């Protein structure tokens, strides 16, 4: 999960850098539409940063809660994982059987 969060963070960083480059390239343009677009783009960039930080915080919070639950109730967690895996296996097997008919 940390790899996914890091990948998303890297992608957002690259996007933010592209936005900054675009804003720098259009800085000398004074056309009204360009100025308005730059303002909207800057606002969207700030909103994106805020959302990314919230998502990171929630992901870390969820991972910590899961870790605590796994340590507090290891056998129940194993049982639940086994049950979910069994249900998914049955559904996949059923689906494969239906395709053959």
N, C-alpha and C positions, 0 to 999 in steps of 0.2 A: 504494500500500500504506500510505503514511503517513496518507492520508485515512481509510482503514478503521480503522487503529489509533487515530487521533484520535477517530473516531466511536464506537468501542467504549469508549474512555476516557471520553468525554463521557456516554455512556449509563450507564456504571458510576458515574460521579460523580453523575448524577441519581438513580440507584437508591440510592446511599449517602445522599444528602440526604433522600430519601423515608423511608428506614429511620430516619435520625436524627430526623426529624419525628415518625414514628410512635412511636419510643421516648420522645420528649419528651412526646407527647400521653398516653401511658399511664404516665408516671412516677408519678403520684399514685395509681394503682391498685395495691392490695396483694394482690389475689387471687392465690392460689398459681399458677394456670394462666397468668395474665398475666405474673407474675414469671419463670416458667420459659420462656415464649415469648420474652420480652425477652432472656433470657440466650442462648437458641439463636440469636436474630436477631443479637445482637451478635457471637457466635462466627462465624456465617455471613458477616457483613460483613467481619470480619477475614480469614477464609479467602479471600473474594472478592478483597480487596485484594492478598493474597499471590499468588494465582493470576494476577491481572491483571498484576502486576509481572513475574512469570516469563514470561508470554506476550509482554509488550512486549520483554523482554530477548531472548527467542528470536527474535522477529520482526526485531529490529534486527540480531542476529547473523546470521540467515539472509540478510538484505538485504546486509549487508557481504560475506558469503562469495560471494553471487551476483555482486555488483559486482566483486569481485576476480577471480573466474573469468572474467567477461566481458572484463575488461581483459587478463587473462593469455592468453586464447585467443579472440580475437574471431571468427575465421573458423569455428572449430569451433562456437561458440555460434550463429552465424548459420546454419550447416548443420543443427544440431540443431533450431533453431526452424523452419527451412524443412521439414525432414523431418516434424516433429510436425504442422505445419500441413497438409502434403500428406496424411498419414494421416487426420487429422480430416476433411479435405475428401472423401477417398475414402469414408469411412464414412458421412458425411452424404449424399453422392450416391447411394451404394448403398441407404441407408435410404429416400430419396425415390423411387428407382426401384422398390423393393419395394412401396411404398404404392400406386403407380399400378396394379400388377397385380391 
